[in-house]
Amino acid sequence: MEWETVIGIETHAQLSTRSKIFSAASTAFGAAPNTQACAVDIALPGVLPVPNRGAVERAIRFGLSVGGAIAARSVFARKNYFYPDLPKGYQISQFEAPIVQGGTIQTVLPDGTEKTVRLTRAHLEEDAGKSLHEDFHGMTGIDLNRAGTPLLEIVSEPDMRSAGEAVAYARTLHALVRWIDICDGNMQEGSFRCDANVSVRPAGSDRLGTRCEIKNLNSFRFLERAIDFEVRRQIEILEDGGRIDQETRLYDPDRDETRSLRSKEEAHDYRYFPDPDLLPLEVKDEWVAAERAALPELPAAKRDRFVCELGLTAYDAATLTGSRETADYFDAVTAALVLREPGGDARAGAKTAANWVMGELAGALNRAELEIDRSPVSAQQLAGLIARIRDNTISGKIAKEVFDALWAGEASGDDAADSIIQAKGLRQITDTGALESIIDGIIAANPAQVAEFRGGREKAFNFFVGQAMKATKGKGNPAAISEILKRKLAG
């Protein structure tokens, strides 16, 4: 039997407020245990929660960016369960009336095709504390610093059909929450965590299988491996005549497997009811309009602009919009190039700029373990380098030498590339007469290779190109050298 995988993802994005969702305690990461948990967070008698306006603003911003409906009236509810890191005995969340309903995430898959994943909802809630096991023998420590940290839980429809699609969706969502500045996306610190709901069904069936939820996946690699393992596990059970139990599972990266944690709870198990200490949250049209006006150009719109206005491929546009910082850097390069290009045509150098940002610059940043906003080569300096490639001042090979000098900080200012070219004498030889004289000497000195080429051995042509570049110390214009060689060797 052929099987179809069905995946939905629940994502917890920690909102980038300085204080918690219902108290003034700090959300800063890395503090000593229990030093950032106030009376509200640890549920001392008589305390009352007060909603954080910044958390609501960020939820609205997300809803607008995915085309969701912003609820004019949403309700905070108590989600009741008992666990050591939940001091109140309940978590404040949203259930029947979330702040965002619907919306879509458009992602580009590895093969270049686009996929739209529908969102069910996004709702505000507080985080629980953290149980610590490694530092205690036979006991568990509780750190309540995270208790009350603001979260936006983003729930997708079960629209994904492979681990690859799930990872593409998660990466796109991760880039979006960072793009609109509502979450720092730091997965190592727990700021962006995914739970994958995985099931399988016979190919062609429209009935959903029994799902298992894999909790707290904090890397894209673990997300992919956990889903792949879970799919294989469920298929093996079904093909052996067994049945899938609905349960919550954890992924063990050391053993590359999922294992059972507990039976899966349903909504009624949590006994949701409206929190009596919190009034319904009312969001007026003016508030929504203000957040809409503050949104930056979104990734999908920027991708479309890169394709339609700059002539880039869909793949290049998707890569360059993988983060807001990369997209902004590329925009700055093309804007600087417009000022240097004859006629100010933005399309003219866009492809070359894209290749350099995705190629040489990205490689250097990876080797140095730097983000693009900390690049030693500014967008204006890279534009100056690209302009000299395009006007044939330097060749592509020489350009890499100039880039290395820019990276090393050998010159400063927007015209640093020109300074390096001048100081190192790297200007390309384009004078046809000078090149012809050099090539005449090479042809005269290598009659055997000339005979080979004229006898039909076309690879001999590369020998002459290499000799010409060597004679010009790499400064000869490759196109001019090739054209002169073809003409003279043919003669």
N, C-alpha and C positions, 0 to 999 in steps of 0.2 A: 504494500500500500504506500502511496505517496502522501506525505504530510505537509501541511501548511503551518508555518509559525505565525503566531499572533502576539504582538507586543504593545503594551501601553506603558508609559513612564510617568511616575510622579517625581517631581523635582522640588527640593527644598532650597530656595535661594535666600541666603541671609542678607537682609536689607542693610544698606550702608549708612544707617543712622549712628550717631555717636552715643545715643542712650537707648535703653530697652523699650519694648513696645508699650509697656504699661507702667514703667517706673523711670526714674532719672539715673539709674545705675549705668555705669559705663559698659560699652560693648567691646572695648579694646581687647585684642587677642594677646595671650601669653602672660596674664597676671597670675600671681600666686593663687592657689585654690581658695575659693570662698572669700576672696577680698573684693569682689565686685557683685555681691549679692546683698541687696538691701532688704528692708522689712517687707516690701511688697513681693519681692522675688521668693522669699522663703516662707511667705504666707503667715506672718505673725497675726494674731487676732486683732481685728479692728481696722486693718489697712484696706484701702480701696484702690483699684487700678484706674489709671488715667491714660487714654489712648495717645499715642505719639503721632502728631500730625505728619511728621516726615515720613513715617512708614506708610501712611495712607497715600501721601503724594506719590511715593514710589510705586505703589500698587496701581494707582491710576495711570501713571506713565507707562507701566508695562501693558495694561489693558489697551491703551491707545495704540501702542506700537505693534500689537498683534491683531488689531481690528476687532477686539472684543467689546462687549457691552458693559459699560460702567454702571453699576447699580446705584440708583439715586438713594436707595435705602438698603443697607446691609446690616446683618445682625451677628454679634459675637455670641458664641455658644460655649458651654462647658462640655468637654469631652472627658468623661470619667473613666479613669483606670488607676490602678495602684502599682507603683513601682518606686524603688528607693530614691531615684533622682527626680521625682515629681512631688515636691513637698506639699502642694495643695491637695493632692489626690485627684486633681483634674487639670487638664490643659485648656487654656482659652484659645478657641479656634473659631472658624465659621463653618456652618454646615448647610442649612437649607437656603440661606440667603447670602452667598459670597459676594465680594466686591466686584469681581470680574467674571463674566460668563461668556463662553465661546471664544472665537478667535482662531487664528491659524499660524503655523510656523512653516515657512517655505524654505526648504533646504536643498542643497545640490549634492547628489550622491557621487561616490568616487568615479563612476563611469560618465559623469557629466550631465546625467539626466536630473530633472527637478522633481521633487516630491513635496506634496502639501500634507502636513500632519495637522489634524483638527485638535483644538484644545477644548476640553470640557469646561474648565473653570480655573480660576486662580484665586486663592483666598488667603487672608492674613491669619497668622497664628503666632503663638510664642513657642520658643524652643524649650526643651526640658534640660535638666542638668546632665552631668556625665558621671558614669560609674568608672572607677579606676581600680584595676585588678593587679597590675604588674608590680606595684610598690608595696603590696600588703600580702602577708602570709596567712592564708586561711580566712581572710576578711576582704571586704570591698570598701574602698573609700568613695566618698561622694563629693564632687566639686560642683557647686551650684552657680559658678560664674556664668555659664551659658543659660541658666534658667531665666526666661523672659526675653531672650534675644529675639528680635523681630524676624520672622520668616514669611516669605511668600511661597505657598505651596502651589505649584503649577501642574495641573493634571491633564494629560493628553488622552485622546480617544485611542482605542487599540488599532491604530492605523499602520503600524510598522510590521514588516514581514520578514525581517532578518536582523541579525546582530549589527550588520553593517549599516542598515537604515537607522537603527536605534542610535548608534554612535554618531551618525551624521546629524540626526535630530538634536542629540544632546550637545554636540559641538556648536551647532547653530544657535541653540537656546543660550548656551554659555556665552557665546560672543555677543548675543543681543543684550543680556542683562548687564554686561560690562559696557556695551556700546551706549546704552541709555543711562549709565551711571547709577544703577540701583543696587548693584552687588559687585564686590571686588572679584568674585569668581575663584577665589583661592581654594582649590579642592583639598590641598594638604591640611588647611586649617578648618575644613568642614564648612566653608561658606557656600559650597555648591555640591549637593549630594543627590544622587538619583536612586530611586527604587524602581526596579523593573518588574512589571506584571507579565508573566510569560505563560503561554498555553500553546497547545498544538491541536490541530483538527485534521480530519481527512481532507485532502485537496478537493476543492469544489464545494465543500460544505459551507453553509451559511450560519451554522450553530457554533457558538464559541465553546471551546473546551474548558475544563477546569483549570483555573490559573493558580500559579504559585508566585508569591511576591518575594523578590530578592532585595534585601534591605541594604541601605547605606553604602552604595558603590561610589567611591570617591576618586575614581580615575576612569578615563575613557577606555583604557586597555582592560581594566577589570570588568567594566560594563560589558564589553564585547565577549570576553572569555567566560564570564558568568552566564550570559545568555546562551552561548554556544553549548556549554556543558549542560545547562538545564534543559535545552531542547533535546539533546541526545538522551538525557536521563528519562524524560517523559516519553519519548518515542519507544525506547527500550521497554519500559513498563507496559505501555499499551500493546506493543507487538507480542509481549509475553502473556497477554490476557489479563493483566492487572488493571487497576484504576488509579487515577491521580487524586491524591488528597489535597484539598485546598489548604495551604499552609504558608507561613512566612519562613523564608530560608535565608541563611547567610552564605556569603562567598568566602572561601578560604583560599587566598592566592598562593599560599605555600604548596597546597595539595591540588590546586586548580580544580576545585569542586565546590558545589553548593551542599549545604547540610541543613537539616531541619532545625528550626528555632522554636516554633510554637504553631499551634493551629491558627488559621487565619480568622481574625475577628471580623464580624459584620458590624454595620452601623448601629444596630440595636444593642450590641454588646457594650457600647460606650455610653448608652443612656444620654444622648445629647439633649440639652435643653437650653434656652436662651439664658445668658448670664445675667442675673438680676442686678449686678453691680455696674453694668455697662448699658447705657442707652443705645438704641439703634444708631448706626453710623449714617449720617445724611451727607450726601455729596451733591452740591448744587452745580448747575450748569456752568456758572462762572468759574468755579474751581476747575472743572474739567477743561474749559476753554483755556485757562491759564497754563495748565500742564501741557495741553496740545501745542500751544505757541512756543513752549520752552523745549520741545523735542528737537533733537538734531535730525539731519537727513538720515533716514533709516537705511540699513544694509541693502534691502531689496531695491529701494529707489536708487541707491548709489550704484548697485550692480547694473541696473538698467541704463543709468547714465553713462557708465564706463563702456557699455556695449554700443549704445545708440549714438552717443556723441563723440566717443574717442575711438570707436572701431575695434575694441578689444574682443577677444573670444569670451564666451560664457565662462570657460574654465579660468581664464586669467582674471576676469572680473570677480569670480567667486573667491579665488585665492587672495586677491588684494583687499577684499572686504571681510577677510577672516577675523580681523580685529579693527576696531576704530582707529587705533594708532597707526596701523599699516595703511589703511585707506587715507587717513589724513596726510601721512607722509607722501604717499603717491600723488595725492591732489596737489601738495605743495611743489613736488618736482615738476609736474605738468604745468602748473601755473608759472613757475620760474622759466620753463622752457618756452612758453608762449612769448615771453618778453624778449627771448633771444632768437626765436625763429623768424625768418623773413616772412612778413605778412601775418604773423601772430596766429598760425594755425595750430590749434590744440591737438588735432589728430595726428599731425605730422610726426612728432616724436613720441607719441604715447606708447606704441608697441615697444620701442627701444627702452623707454623708461620702465615699462612693466617688466621687461626681461631683466634689467639691472636690479630692480627692487626685489624681484622674486629669486634672482640668481645670485650674483656676486655679493650683494648687500646681505641677503638672508643667510647665505653661507657664512659670511664673516661674523654676523651676529650670533649664529648658532655656535660657532667655534669659541667665541668669547663669552657665551652664555649671557648675552645682553638682550634686553627688549629694544624695539626699534626707536622708542622715544628717548633712549640713551645712546643712540648711534653716534660715534665720533665723526661720521660724515653727515653733514646736514643735507637737507633736501635741496637747498640752493647750491651747495657744492657739487652734489651729484648731477644736478641739472647742468651746471657748467661743464662737467666732464662729458655728459651726453651730447651737449651742443658741439663740442670739439670732435666727437666721433662723426656727427652728422655733417659737419662742414669739411670733413676730410683733413682736419688739422692733425689728427692722430688716428691710428688704426685701432681695431678692437683689441689686438694683442697688447699694444702700447697702453691702451686705456686701462688694462688691468694693472700695469705697473704704476700708472698715475693713481688709480684707486688705492693701491697698497700704501702709497705715499700720503694720500689724504687720510687714510685710516690711522696711519702712524703720527698724524698731526704735523707733517713737515711744512705745511703752509696753513694760513688762516684766512678767514673772510670768504665772501661768496664767490670770489674769483680765484680761489686757491688752486683749482685745476690749471688755470692759465699760468700761475706763478710756478708751479711744479714743471709744467711743460717747458717753460722758458729756462728755468734754472738747470734742468737736466738735458736740455737740447733734444727734446723728444719729438719735435715737429716733423711730421711726415713729409717725405720727399715726393712731390707731385709733379715736379718739372719733367716733362716728357723727354726733353733732350738729354738731361742728365741720366735718366733711367735707361734710355736707348743706348747711351755710351757704355754704361755698366753691363747691360745685357749683351751687347755686341762682343765685349771682352769675354764673357762667360761662354757664349756660343763658340767663339774662336778657340777657347781653351779646352773644349770638350767635344771634339768631332765624333767620338764613338757614341756618346749619348745622343747626339744629333741624328746620327745614322739609325740608332735604335728607334727613336721617335718617328722618324720619317719612314721607317720600315713597318710601322704599325703598332709599336709598343707605346701605347698612350700613357702608361704609368711613368715613363721617362720624363713626362712634362713636369711632374712634381719635383723631380730632381732639379730642374732649372728654376722653378719657383723658389725652392729652398736656397739655392745658391745666390739668387738675386736678393732674397731677404737677408741672407748672411752678409752679402757684400754691402748692403745698405744699413747693417746693424739693426734690422727690424723696422727701419723707418720708411722703407719704400711702400708706396700705396699699392696694396695687393691687387686691386682691380686694374690699375694702370699697368702693373708688371705683367699680369695675366694677359691683358690685351696685346701688349708689345710682343711678348713671347709667342703668342699664337700667330701673330702676323709674320714675325721673322723666321720662326721654325717652319712655317708653311712654305716660306720662300726658298 
